[in-house]
Amino acid sequence: MAEAPYLRIAADLRRRISAGELRPGDRVPSTRALVREWGVAMATAAKALSALGEQGWVRAVPGSGTVVAERTPVKPPLGRDVLVRAAIALADAEGLSALSMRRLAAELGVGPMALYRHVPDKDELLRLMADTALGEAELPEPGPVPWRPRLELAARAQWRAYRRHPWLAPILLNSLVRPPVLAAGLRLLDWSLPALDGTGLRRRVKLQVLMTLNGWVGGLAVSNAFEVQTELDTGITGDQRLAADLALLTGYLESGRFPVLAEVMTGLEDVGIDEAFEFGLRRQLDGIAVLLGEHQSL
């Protein structure tokens, strides 16, 4: 199940308070600011602040808005779900490179050894994080019967999860042939396979079709993850890097060494990652259509 938007907002504000970005007495973002930042309804933003107030993290001050509370917040008892959610929030905010058992323990206000009562090691923590994050993918039931819209929905559900959690794709794509065993991943395959019922494809080929499609989505997401992590590590955005390289690129294109490429690229704007996804997804599905057509013509 996808986590409610107000819970994600509340979790992000708790993280900022715990990290000292927001100190006791500081104003927290208003409901209007949260609406702009998260793209949610006013009622959702208000519900997030209300939840933080009930937990003791913030309090309302007449004339000043909502501020960070002075008293110690009421934290939920440490358990595997709390630990995994905190790790996801940290990785979302600062990237996977910032995640360590020691840092996570500090975020939760416990000693590092307390974490090992719930997970045996960091590898298992990463697996649980990936399972939880991919589990947010919304797959309608029963879903469309025709193969193309069903596989398109599956691909888009994965893409949304990867865009929401950029660190997710590198974990899942560490091995395309033998990815980590996740209940959420098995659920995705189980939901996608009926798309190929009645096609006459052998079971092995059905799995290869899904492996190819899912691998392409994940591969594009890994590229995006690298850019996001680089920005987190350096503070330099992809647009800034592109601007810095533009003079070098322009020089190459104007040198006459690459005439065909220069003709194609002249006047074109940079291709965004979501535009690349839309184009590539159509071509992937077109390729599956060709495979099915060839098989049915035999």
C-alpha positions in Angstrom: 0.0 0.0 0.0 1.3 3.5 -0.8 1.9 5.7 2.3 -0.6 8.5 2.6 0.8 11.8 1.4 0.3 13.6 4.8 2.4 10.9 6.4 5.2 11.4 4.0 5.1 15.2 4.6 5.1 14.6 8.4 8.0 12.2 8.1 10.1 14.7 6.1 9.4 17.5 8.7 10.3 15.1 11.6 13.6 14.4 9.8 14.4 18.1 9.4 13.6 18.7 13.1 15.8 15.7 14.2 18.6 16.8 12.0 18.6 20.3 13.5 17.5 22.0 10.3 14.4 23.2 12.3 15.1 24.0 16.0 12.8 24.6 18.9 10.9 27.8 18.3 11.5 27.9 14.6 8.5 28.2 12.3 7.8 25.1 10.3 6.5 25.5 6.7 3.0 26.8 6.6 0.2 24.8 5.0 0.4 27.0 1.9 4.2 26.4 1.7 3.6 22.6 2.0 0.9 22.8 -0.7 3.4 24.4 -3.1 6.3 22.1 -2.1 4.5 18.8 -2.2 1.7 19.6 -4.7 -1.0 18.4 -2.3 -4.4 19.8 -1.2 -4.6 22.3 1.7 -6.4 19.7 3.8 -3.6 17.2 3.3 -0.9 19.8 4.4 -3.0 20.7 7.5 -3.4 17.0 8.4 0.4 16.6 8.3 0.9 19.5 10.7 -1.9 18.2 12.9 -0.3 14.8 13.1 3.0 16.4 14.1 1.2 18.3 16.8 -0.4 15.2 18.2 3.0 13.6 18.4 4.5 16.6 20.2 6.9 17.7 17.5 5.3 21.1 16.8 2.8 23.5 18.5 0.6 26.3 17.2 1.5 29.8 18.4 -1.2 32.5 17.9 0.2 35.1 15.5 3.3 33.1 14.7 1.9 30.0 13.1 3.2 26.5 13.8 6.7 26.2 15.5 8.9 23.4 16.6 8.0 22.4 20.1 10.4 22.7 23.1 9.4 19.5 24.8 10.7 16.1 23.7 8.6 14.7 21.0 6.8 11.4 21.5 8.6 9.0 19.3 7.1 5.7 18.2 8.8 2.6 19.7 11.7 1.4 17.6 10.7 -1.6 15.4 11.6 -2.9 12.0 9.0 -0.7 10.2 10.0 2.4 12.0 13.7 1.7 11.2 13.0 1.0 7.5 10.8 4.1 7.1 13.5 6.3 8.8 16.2 4.8 6.5 14.0 5.5 3.4 13.5 9.1 4.6 17.2 9.6 5.0 18.1 8.0 1.6 15.3 10.1 -0.1 16.7 13.3 1.5 20.5 12.8 1.3 21.0 9.8 -1.0 22.2 6.3 -0.4 25.8 7.4 0.3 24.6 9.1 3.5 23.0 6.0 4.9 25.0 4.1 7.4 23.9 2.2 10.5 25.5 4.7 12.7 23.9 7.7 11.0 20.5 6.0 11.0 20.9 5.2 14.8 21.6 8.9 15.4 18.5 9.9 13.4 16.4 7.6 15.6 18.1 8.7 18.8 19.4 5.2 19.7 22.7 3.4 19.9 23.9 1.6 16.7 23.6 -1.8 18.3 19.9 -1.2 18.9 19.3 -1.5 15.1 20.8 -5.0 14.9 18.0 -6.3 17.0 15.7 -5.6 14.1 17.9 -6.2 11.0 21.0 -8.4 10.9 23.1 -6.1 8.6 22.9 -3.2 6.2 22.3 -5.5 3.2 19.1 -6.7 4.8 18.1 -3.2 5.6 18.6 -2.2 1.9 16.5 -5.1 0.8 13.7 -4.2 3.2 13.9 -0.5 2.1 13.6 -1.6 -1.6 10.7 -3.9 -0.8 8.9 -1.2 1.0 9.6 1.5 -1.7 8.6 -0.7 -4.6 5.6 -1.9 -2.7 4.2 1.7 -3.0 3.6 1.0 -6.7 -0.1 1.1 -7.4 -1.4 -1.7 -9.5 -5.2 -1.7 -10.1 -7.2 -4.8 -9.6 -8.2 -6.6 -11.7 -6.4 -4.3 -14.2 -6.7 -4.2 -18.0 -6.8 -7.4 -19.9 -5.1 -6.4 -23.2 -1.3 -6.9 -22.9 -0.2 -3.4 -23.9 -2.1 -1.2 -21.4 -1.3 -3.7 -18.7 2.4 -3.8 -19.3 2.4 0.0 -19.7 0.8 0.4 -16.3 3.4 -1.9 -14.7 6.2 0.1 -16.3 4.8 3.4 -15.2 4.2 2.1 -11.6 7.9 1.2 -11.5 9.0 4.5 -13.0 7.0 6.5 -10.4 8.6 4.5 -7.6 12.1 5.1 -9.0 11.5 8.8 -9.4 10.1 9.0 -5.9 13.1 7.1 -4.5 16.1 7.6 -6.8 18.3 5.2 -4.7 15.9 2.3 -5.4 17.0 1.5 -9.0 20.7 0.9 -8.1 19.6 -1.6 -5.5 17.3 -3.5 -7.8 19.5 -3.4 -10.8 22.6 -4.5 -9.0 21.9 -7.8 -10.8 19.3 -7.8 -13.5 19.4 -11.6 -13.9 19.2 -12.3 -10.2 17.8 -9.2 -8.4 17.1 -9.3 -4.7 14.0 -11.3 -3.7 11.3 -8.9 -2.8 7.7 -9.5 -2.1 6.9 -6.3 -4.0 8.9 -7.5 -7.0 7.1 -10.8 -7.1 3.8 -9.0 -6.8 4.7 -6.9 -9.8 5.7 -9.9 -11.9 2.6 -11.8 -10.8 0.4 -8.9 -11.8 2.2 -8.4 -15.2 2.3 -12.0 -16.4 -1.4 -12.3 -17.2 -0.8 -9.7 -19.9 0.9 -12.4 -21.9 -1.8 -15.1 -21.4 -3.1 -16.5 -24.7 -0.1 -15.3 -26.6 1.4 -18.7 -27.1 4.7 -17.6 -25.7 6.6 -20.2 -23.7 6.9 -19.5 -20.0 10.6 -18.7 -20.3 10.0 -16.2 -23.1 7.3 -14.5 -21.0 9.8 -14.0 -18.2 12.3 -12.7 -20.7 9.8 -10.2 -22.0 9.2 -8.8 -18.6 12.9 -8.9 -17.6 13.7 -6.9 -20.7 11.0 -4.3 -20.1 11.6 -3.9 -16.4 15.4 -3.9 -17.0 15.0 -1.0 -19.4 12.9 1.0 -17.0 15.3 0.3 -14.2 18.4 1.1 -16.4 17.0 4.5 -17.2 16.3 5.1 -13.6 19.9 4.2 -12.6 21.0 7.0 -14.9 18.7 9.4 -13.1 19.8 8.1 -9.7 23.5 8.8 -10.6 22.6 12.4 -11.5 20.5 12.9 -8.3 23.3 11.4 -6.1 25.9 13.6 -7.8 23.8 16.7 -7.1 23.4 15.7 -3.4 27.1 15.0 -3.1 28.4 18.1 -4.9 25.5 20.6 -4.8 25.9 21.0 -8.6 22.7 20.3 -10.6 22.5 18.5 -13.9 21.5 21.8 -15.6 24.6 23.4 -14.1 26.9 20.6 -15.3 25.3 20.8 -18.7 25.9 24.6 -18.8 29.5 24.1 -17.9 30.0 21.5 -20.6 28.1 23.5 -23.2 31.1 25.5 -24.4 33.0 22.3 -25.0 30.1 20.6 -26.7 29.6 23.7 -28.9 33.2 23.7 -29.8 33.1 20.1 -31.0 29.9 20.6 -33.0 31.4 23.7 -34.7 34.7 22.0 -35.4 33.4 20.2 -38.5 34.5 16.9 -37.1 31.0 15.6 -36.5 28.9 17.1 -39.3 25.9 14.7 -39.1 25.6 15.1 -35.3 25.9 18.9 -35.6 23.1 19.0 -38.1 20.8 16.9 -35.9 21.6 18.7 -32.6 21.6 22.3 -33.8 18.8 24.2 -32.1 17.6 21.2 -30.0 16.9 21.5 -26.3 18.2 19.0 -23.8 16.1 15.8 -23.6 14.7 15.4 -20.1 14.6 12.1 -18.3 10.8 11.8 -18.3 10.8 12.6 -22.1 13.3 9.8 -22.6 11.1 7.5 -20.6 8.0 8.3 -22.6 9.8 7.8 -25.9 11.6 4.6 -24.8 8.5 3.0 -23.3 6.6 3.3 -26.6 9.5 1.7 -28.4 9.7 -1.1 -25.9 6.0 -1.9 -26.2 6.3 -1.7 -30.0 9.1 -4.2 -29.9 6.9 -6.6 -27.8 4.1 -6.2 -30.3 6.5 -7.3 -33.1 7.5 -10.3 -31.1 3.9 -11.3 -30.5 3.1 -10.7 -34.2 6.0 -12.9 -35.3 5.0 -15.7 -32.9 1.4 -15.7 -34.0 2.3 -15.8 -37.7 4.3 -19.1 -37.3 
